Amino acid sequence: MDAPRLLVGNLDAESDLARAAARARGATREHDATLALPDALLERLAAVSTLMRALARDDDRLLVSRPVGDERVLAVDGLPRCEPTTDAKDAGAARTLVPWSSAPAVDALRAARVPHDRRAGDAAESDVEIASDATLPLWMRLRHVPRSDAAVQLRVARRAFAHELERRFGGVPDGARAVRTWSELLAHLRAGGASASPAARFVLKPPFSAAGRGHVHGRVGEGPDTPDDAAFRRRVERLLAAHGELLFEPWLERLGDLGCGGLVLRERVDVLPPHGLLSDGRGRFGGIVVGAAGGTPVDIGAAHARELEASALRAGEALAEAGFRGPFAIDAFVYRGSDGEPTLRPLVELNPRLTFGLLARALVERVPRAARGTILRMGRSDGALPPGAVALLAPGAYDDSEAWLEPPGTPVESAVGTPRDGTRTGPS
């Protein structure tokens, strides 16, 4: 019998990992504060973590970092409610953990529950067997797949790990590299570090981040967001002090964003078909399109689809070699190459954890009204959901985030959904 589980909605895992890495480097409390997420964002993350009920059974509970009102978790045919709680003791001790991501906080929670729960990497054989059975629904496999611990997560979730893989596989844009000081950034720009960008733009990414959070966008020239901008310099130097380094990348003209997920198992890596990613003009997440046949943001063609799946397999194998076990996904995008033709960058981000791409597939499996090609939207509907949409998360009094499934055939370009910065979601 499948024992009750405690789903852990720690969507702030990258912040937890960043603080652990900073403490290991001897960072100050001031730096620790820089790495903390604001309360408004934590409330939003707690709310959208309720989508993890796609992996739940009726007697499971969901641990969240901030209260989520019962009225926000909408009744949906095929999905359990999976009542959220902020109190791990209230959830009951005899529950195996199913976290969003391995992280120091999850290790601490697991240690406090021993002997009721197994430590990471010490999974029951029944869990291993279920996770490895490709004939079972994905949601069930994700529920049972063993997870590695925070020590492994600190190694493989660091952006440098993915950057090295991309360099090994090929496809790193000219000028992409780590920078550790302001003067190093200036020297790189003077040497043409952003020259691969048609608009002379660039982005600086911290070692641990998710959904575009903490990224700093800049450009070559004069005015705001340039090296001559004092506010831009202060922000970059503050992040360099807190993180130790940032990854510099030239900003390319993206035609569509894509992803590909899978499972790193004990004996093999299983890879799923690609999915579409909806994001705004700065790469911030807005939704998922399940299945290329259902209207991905860009038609990548069979050759690029095979390349993307091959990239995911290689990334999964590298994770396995590093000791990682669990769900993962890669992000990729199609951009206009120097010859003007669509070009795939097959490994932009590596997410060694649950992702909304994986949850979207689980939702499609469990919600009778969903189908291949369904769009999982996250943002604000402004009260204008399209016909046939399935509402999953209602807006709250202080956090107006929503989530819903749109039916197949909804035009991606015109589908509703406004992220908090006011820009429309959709392919950039």
C-alpha positions as CSV (number, residue, x, y, z in Angstrom):
1,M,0.0,0.0,0.0
2,D,1.2,3.5,-0.8
3,A,1.9,5.3,2.5
4,P,0.9,8.9,3.0
5,R,3.5,11.4,1.8
6,L,4.4,14.9,2.7
7,L,5.0,17.0,-0.4
8,V,7.4,19.8,0.3
9,G,6.7,23.0,-1.7
10,N,10.2,24.5,-1.3
11,L,10.2,26.5,-4.5
12,D,12.7,28.8,-2.8
13,A,15.3,26.0,-2.9
14,E,17.7,28.0,-5.0
15,S,17.8,30.7,-2.4
16,D,18.4,28.1,0.3
17,L,21.2,26.6,-1.8
18,A,22.7,30.1,-2.5
19,R,22.8,30.9,1.2
20,A,24.4,27.6,2.1
21,A,27.1,28.2,-0.6
22,A,27.6,31.8,0.7
23,R,28.1,30.6,4.2
24,A,30.6,28.0,3.0
25,R,32.6,30.9,1.5
26,G,32.4,32.9,4.8
27,A,29.9,35.4,3.5
28,T,28.5,38.0,6.0
29,R,24.9,38.3,7.2
30,E,24.6,41.3,4.9
31,H,25.2,39.0,2.0
32,D,22.8,36.5,3.4
33,A,20.1,39.2,3.4
34,T,20.9,39.9,-0.3
35,L,20.2,36.3,-1.1
36,A,16.9,36.1,0.8
37,L,13.7,36.3,-1.3
38,P,11.1,39.0,-0.5
39,D,8.0,38.1,1.4
40,A,5.7,38.9,-1.6
41,L,7.6,36.4,-3.8
42,L,7.6,33.8,-1.0
43,E,3.8,34.1,-0.8
44,R,3.5,33.7,-4.5
45,L,5.8,30.6,-4.5
46,A,3.8,29.0,-1.7
47,A,0.6,29.5,-3.7
48,V,1.8,28.0,-7.0
49,S,3.5,25.1,-5.1
50,T,-0.1,23.8,-4.6
51,L,0.2,22.6,-8.2
52,M,2.3,19.8,-6.7
53,R,-1.0,18.1,-5.8
54,A,-0.7,16.7,-9.3
55,L,1.6,14.1,-7.6
56,A,-0.6,13.6,-4.5
57,R,-3.1,11.1,-3.2
58,D,-6.1,12.0,-1.0
59,D,-4.3,11.5,2.3
60,D,-1.1,13.4,1.5
61,R,-0.3,16.8,2.8
62,L,1.7,19.7,1.3
63,L,4.2,21.7,3.4
64,V,4.4,25.4,2.3
65,S,6.4,28.3,3.6
66,R,3.5,30.8,3.8
67,P,-0.2,30.2,4.5
68,V,-2.4,29.5,1.4
69,G,-6.1,30.0,1.9
70,D,-8.2,26.9,1.3
71,E,-10.4,28.9,-1.0
72,R,-7.5,29.4,-3.4
73,V,-6.9,25.7,-4.0
74,L,-9.8,25.0,-6.4
75,A,-11.7,21.7,-6.7
76,V,-10.7,20.0,-9.9
77,D,-12.0,16.6,-11.2
78,G,-9.1,14.1,-11.0
79,L,-7.0,16.1,-8.5
80,P,-6.9,15.6,-4.7
81,R,-7.0,18.8,-2.6
82,C,-3.8,17.9,-0.7
83,E,-4.4,20.4,2.1
84,P,-1.5,22.8,2.5
85,T,0.1,23.4,5.9
86,T,2.9,25.6,7.2
87,D,3.6,23.2,10.2
88,A,5.6,20.1,9.5
89,K,4.5,18.6,12.9
90,D,0.8,19.1,11.9
91,A,1.5,17.1,8.7
92,G,2.3,14.0,10.7
93,A,5.6,12.2,11.2
94,A,5.0,9.0,9.3
95,R,5.1,10.5,5.9
96,T,7.9,10.1,3.2
97,L,9.0,13.4,1.8
98,V,8.4,14.4,-1.8
99,P,10.3,17.8,-2.2
100,W,10.3,20.2,-5.1
101,S,14.0,20.2,-4.8
102,S,16.7,18.7,-2.5
103,A,18.1,21.5,-0.3
104,P,19.6,22.0,3.1
105,A,16.1,22.8,4.6
106,V,14.8,19.5,3.3
107,D,17.8,17.6,4.7
108,A,17.1,19.2,8.1
109,L,13.4,18.3,7.9
110,R,14.2,14.7,6.9
111,A,16.7,14.4,9.8
112,A,14.2,15.6,12.3
113,R,11.7,12.9,11.2
114,V,14.1,10.0,11.5
115,P,13.3,7.1,12.1
116,H,9.9,7.8,10.5
117,D,11.5,8.8,7.2
118,R,14.4,7.4,5.2
119,R,17.4,9.7,4.5
120,A,18.0,10.9,1.0
121,G,19.5,8.2,-1.2
122,D,18.2,5.4,1.1
123,A,15.0,4.8,-0.8
124,A,12.7,1.7,-0.4
125,E,13.0,-0.8,-3.2
126,S,9.3,-0.4,-3.8
127,D,9.9,3.3,-4.6
128,V,12.7,2.4,-6.9
129,E,10.6,-0.1,-8.8
130,I,7.7,2.2,-9.2
131,A,9.9,5.1,-10.4
132,S,11.6,2.8,-12.9
133,D,8.4,1.5,-14.4
134,A,7.9,3.4,-17.6
135,T,4.5,1.9,-18.1
136,L,3.1,3.8,-15.1
137,P,1.8,7.4,-15.2
138,L,4.4,10.1,-14.8
139,W,2.8,11.6,-11.8
140,M,3.1,8.3,-9.9
141,R,6.8,7.9,-10.9
142,L,7.6,11.4,-9.8
143,R,5.9,10.7,-6.5
144,H,8.2,7.7,-5.9
145,V,11.5,8.6,-7.5
146,P,14.3,8.7,-4.9
147,R,16.0,12.1,-4.4
148,S,19.7,12.7,-3.6
149,D,20.7,15.0,-0.7
150,A,21.6,18.7,-0.4
151,A,25.4,18.0,-0.8
152,V,24.8,16.6,-4.3
153,Q,22.3,19.3,-5.1
154,L,24.8,22.1,-4.2
155,R,27.2,20.6,-6.9
156,V,24.7,20.0,-9.7
157,A,22.3,22.9,-9.3
158,R,25.2,25.4,-9.5
159,R,25.1,27.2,-12.8
160,A,28.8,26.4,-13.4
161,F,27.9,22.7,-13.6
162,A,25.5,23.3,-16.5
163,H,27.8,25.8,-18.2
164,E,30.6,23.3,-18.2
165,L,28.3,20.7,-19.7
166,E,27.2,23.1,-22.4
167,R,30.9,23.8,-23.2
168,R,31.5,20.1,-23.4
169,F,28.5,19.4,-25.7
170,G,29.0,22.5,-27.8
171,G,26.7,25.5,-28.3
172,V,28.0,28.0,-25.7
173,P,27.5,31.5,-27.2
174,D,30.7,33.5,-27.9
175,G,31.5,35.6,-24.9
176,A,29.8,33.4,-22.3
177,R,32.0,33.1,-19.2
178,A,32.1,33.6,-15.4
179,V,33.0,37.0,-14.1
180,R,34.1,37.6,-10.5
181,T,34.7,41.3,-10.2
182,W,33.4,44.6,-11.6
183,S,36.7,45.3,-13.3
184,E,36.7,41.8,-14.9
185,L,33.2,42.5,-16.3
186,L,34.4,45.9,-17.8
187,A,37.4,44.2,-19.4
188,H,35.3,41.5,-20.9
189,L,32.9,44.1,-22.4
190,R,35.8,46.1,-23.8
191,A,37.1,42.8,-25.4
192,G,33.7,42.4,-27.2
193,G,32.1,40.0,-24.7
194,A,28.6,41.1,-25.8
195,S,29.4,41.2,-29.6
196,A,27.4,38.0,-30.2
197,S,24.2,39.9,-29.3
198,P,22.6,41.8,-32.2
199,A,21.5,44.5,-29.8
200,A,24.7,44.5,-27.7
201,R,22.8,43.3,-24.7
202,F,23.9,40.8,-22.0
203,V,22.6,39.1,-18.9
204,L,24.4,38.2,-15.7
205,K,23.1,35.1,-13.9
206,P,23.9,34.1,-10.3
207,P,25.1,30.6,-9.5
208,F,21.7,29.6,-8.1
209,S,18.5,31.0,-9.4
210,A,15.2,30.0,-11.0
211,A,12.6,31.5,-13.4
212,G,14.9,34.4,-14.2
213,R,15.0,35.6,-10.6
214,G,18.1,37.5,-9.7
215,H,19.3,38.0,-13.3
216,V,20.8,41.4,-14.2
217,H,20.2,42.6,-17.7
218,G,22.6,45.1,-19.2
219,R,23.7,46.6,-22.5
220,V,26.7,48.2,-24.1
221,G,26.4,52.0,-24.5
222,E,25.2,54.9,-22.4
223,G,22.3,55.4,-20.1
224,P,20.4,53.0,-17.8
225,D,21.5,49.4,-17.5
226,T,25.0,50.2,-18.8
227,P,28.4,50.1,-17.1
228,D,28.1,54.0,-16.8
229,D,24.9,53.6,-14.8
230,A,25.8,53.9,-11.1
231,A,22.7,52.0,-10.0
232,F,23.5,49.2,-12.4
233,R,27.1,49.0,-11.0
234,R,25.8,48.9,-7.4
235,R,23.5,46.0,-8.2
236,V,26.1,44.0,-10.0
237,E,28.7,44.6,-7.2
238,R,26.2,43.6,-4.5
239,L,25.4,40.3,-6.3
240,L,29.1,39.6,-6.9
241,A,29.9,40.1,-3.2
242,A,27.0,37.8,-2.2
243,H,27.5,35.0,-4.8
244,G,31.3,35.2,-5.6
245,E,30.7,35.1,-9.3
246,L,28.1,35.7,-12.0
247,L,27.7,34.0,-15.4
248,F,27.9,36.5,-18.3
249,E,26.0,35.7,-21.4
250,P,25.3,37.8,-24.6
251,W,21.6,38.2,-25.0
252,L,20.4,36.5,-28.2
253,E,17.3,37.1,-30.3
254,R,15.1,34.3,-29.0
255,L,12.5,32.9,-31.4
256,G,11.0,30.4,-28.9
257,D,11.7,28.8,-25.6
258,L,11.7,25.0,-25.0
259,G,12.3,22.5,-22.3
260,C,12.8,18.7,-22.0
261,G,12.5,16.8,-18.7
262,G,13.2,13.3,-17.4
263,L,14.1,11.1,-14.5
264,V,17.6,10.1,-13.3
265,L,17.1,6.6,-12.0
266,R,19.4,4.1,-10.3
267,E,20.2,2.3,-13.6
268,R,19.3,4.7,-16.4
269,V,18.0,8.1,-17.5
270,D,14.5,8.4,-18.9
271,V,13.8,11.4,-21.1
272,L,10.3,12.8,-22.0
273,P,9.3,14.6,-25.2
274,P,10.0,18.3,-25.4
275,H,7.6,21.0,-24.1
276,G,7.2,24.7,-24.8
277,L,8.1,27.4,-22.3
278,L,6.3,30.7,-22.2
279,S,8.3,33.6,-21.0
280,D,8.5,37.3,-21.2
281,G,11.1,39.5,-23.0
282,R,13.6,38.9,-20.2
283,G,13.2,35.2,-20.0
284,R,10.9,35.2,-16.9
285,F,8.6,32.2,-16.7
286,G,4.9,32.4,-17.6
287,G,3.7,28.9,-18.5
288,I,4.1,25.5,-20.2
289,V,2.9,24.1,-23.5
290,V,2.7,20.3,-23.3
291,G,3.6,18.5,-26.4
292,A,5.1,20.0,-29.6
293,A,2.1,18.8,-31.5
294,G,-0.1,21.0,-29.3
295,G,1.2,24.4,-30.2
296,T,4.7,24.9,-28.8
297,P,5.9,28.5,-29.1
298,V,8.0,27.7,-32.1
299,D,8.0,24.8,-34.6
300,I,11.5,23.4,-34.0
301,G,11.2,20.5,-36.4
302,A,12.1,16.9,-36.0
303,A,15.9,17.4,-36.2
304,H,15.9,20.1,-33.4
305,A,13.6,17.9,-31.3
306,R,16.0,15.0,-31.5
307,E,18.9,17.3,-30.7
308,L,17.0,18.6,-27.6
309,E,16.1,15.1,-26.4
310,A,19.8,14.1,-26.9
311,S,20.9,17.1,-24.9
312,A,18.5,16.2,-22.1
313,L,19.8,12.6,-22.1
314,R,23.5,13.7,-21.9
315,A,22.6,16.1,-19.1
316,G,20.8,13.4,-17.2
317,E,23.8,11.1,-17.6
318,A,26.1,13.8,-16.3
319,L,23.8,14.3,-13.3
320,A,23.9,10.5,-12.6
321,E,27.7,10.5,-12.8
322,A,27.7,13.3,-10.2
323,G,25.5,11.2,-7.8
324,F,22.2,12.9,-8.5
325,R,18.9,11.0,-8.5
326,G,15.5,12.4,-9.1
327,P,13.5,14.5,-11.6
328,F,15.2,17.1,-13.8
329,A,14.7,19.2,-16.9
330,I,16.7,21.4,-19.2
331,D,15.7,24.7,-20.8
332,A,16.7,25.6,-24.3
333,F,15.8,28.2,-26.9
334,V,15.7,28.7,-30.7
335,Y,17.4,31.9,-31.8
336,R,18.3,33.6,-35.0
337,G,21.8,32.6,-35.9
338,S,24.4,34.8,-37.6
339,D,23.2,33.3,-40.9
340,G,19.6,34.4,-40.2
341,E,18.4,30.8,-39.8
342,P,16.7,29.4,-36.6
343,T,19.4,27.8,-34.4
344,L,18.8,25.7,-31.3
345,R,20.8,26.4,-28.2
346,P,20.1,23.0,-26.6
347,L,21.2,23.5,-23.0
348,V,20.7,27.0,-21.5
349,E,19.6,26.0,-18.0
350,L,19.8,22.7,-16.1
351,N,17.1,22.2,-13.3
352,P,17.9,19.1,-11.2
353,R,14.5,19.1,-9.4
354,L,10.9,19.1,-10.2
355,T,9.8,21.7,-12.8
356,F,6.5,23.0,-14.0
357,G,7.1,21.3,-17.3
358,L,7.0,18.0,-15.4
359,L,4.0,19.0,-13.3
360,A,2.2,20.1,-16.5
361,R,2.5,16.6,-17.9
362,A,1.3,15.2,-14.6
363,L,-1.7,17.5,-14.7
364,V,-2.6,16.5,-18.2
365,E,-2.5,12.8,-17.1
366,R,-4.8,13.4,-14.1
367,V,-7.3,16.1,-15.2
368,P,-10.0,14.5,-17.5
369,R,-10.6,17.7,-19.3
370,A,-7.0,18.2,-20.2
371,A,-5.3,16.7,-23.3
372,R,-2.1,16.7,-25.2
373,G,-1.4,20.2,-26.3
374,T,-2.7,21.7,-23.0
375,I,-1.2,25.0,-21.9
376,L,-0.4,25.5,-18.2
377,R,-0.7,29.2,-17.5
378,M,0.6,31.0,-14.5
379,G,0.1,34.7,-14.0
380,R,-3.1,36.8,-13.9
381,S,-6.2,36.1,-16.0
382,D,-7.8,39.4,-15.2
383,G,-11.1,37.5,-15.0
384,A,-10.9,36.5,-18.7
385,L,-10.1,32.7,-18.9
386,P,-10.6,31.3,-22.3
387,P,-13.6,28.9,-22.9
388,G,-12.9,25.4,-21.7
389,A,-10.1,26.5,-19.3
390,V,-9.7,24.6,-16.0
391,A,-8.9,26.9,-13.1
392,L,-6.4,25.4,-10.6
393,L,-5.4,28.3,-8.3
394,A,-7.5,31.4,-7.5
395,P,-6.1,34.8,-6.7
396,G,-5.7,35.7,-3.0
397,A,-6.2,38.9,-1.0
398,Y,-2.5,39.8,-1.0
399,D,-1.1,37.6,-3.8
400,D,-3.1,37.7,-7.1
401,S,-1.3,34.8,-8.8
402,E,-3.4,32.4,-10.7
403,A,-2.9,29.1,-12.5
404,W,-5.1,27.4,-15.0
405,L,-5.1,24.9,-17.9
406,E,-6.1,26.1,-21.4
407,P,-7.5,23.7,-23.9
408,P,-5.7,22.5,-27.0
409,G,-5.9,24.9,-29.9
410,T,-5.8,28.1,-27.7
411,P,-3.5,30.5,-29.7
412,V,-0.3,30.8,-27.7
413,E,0.3,34.4,-28.9
414,S,-3.2,35.6,-27.8
415,A,-3.7,33.5,-24.7
416,V,-4.3,35.6,-21.6
417,G,-1.8,35.8,-18.8
418,T,-0.1,38.9,-17.4
419,P,2.9,38.5,-15.1
420,R,3.4,40.8,-12.2
421,D,5.7,43.2,-14.1
422,G,2.9,44.0,-16.5
423,T,4.3,42.5,-19.7
424,R,2.3,39.8,-21.5
425,T,3.5,36.3,-21.3
426,G,4.4,34.5,-24.5
427,P,7.4,33.6,-26.6
428,S,9.9,36.4,-27.0
